[in-house]
């Protein structure tokens, strides 16, 4: 349960103001058909985070517990810094309209998540918790918590959200996780 809850919280915070949330706003404004967009986000996130979780689970079989502890701790600290850097939406992420609403959302979200903060976080969380399903379910749920309101409420909430504060809080969570991992908090998981 801890893996699910931590994964959900981290990704929900990290996603605020992220390029995929900006993409959700853009798709909602362009198509004005929220449910195919929400379904496209869900399927793209499950596929992307499923791959990331598999990579994270595989990494644990390659590295010794001591090396893994340092890699994860430093990765979480790097995520704390990275999350403070504002994202920009690439024009290419939104130029896929020939696939219809669902297809455009699916392809755009899957591509936008490649190498994104939440994908990297999913790799690290799956490696830390040794819990593929709870981590992928949690990171996917976190994505939906952040992006479904963006699709459904669009511009009405975009300007009311304290994005900088949310990023600072998410960075703090990553910093605490990184520090705790480096100090040995993950020893109960074997590293």
Secondary structure, 3 states (H helix, E strand, C coil): CHHHHHHHHHHHHHHCCCHHHHHHHHHHHHHCCHHHHHHHHHHHHHHHHHHHHHHHHHHHHHCCHHHHHHHHHHHHHHHHHHCCCCCCCCHHHHCCHHHHHHHHHHHHHHHHHCCCHHHHHHHHHHHHHCCHHHHHHHHHHHHHHHHHHHHHHCHHHHCCCCHHHHHHHHHHHHHHHHHHHHCCHHHHHCC
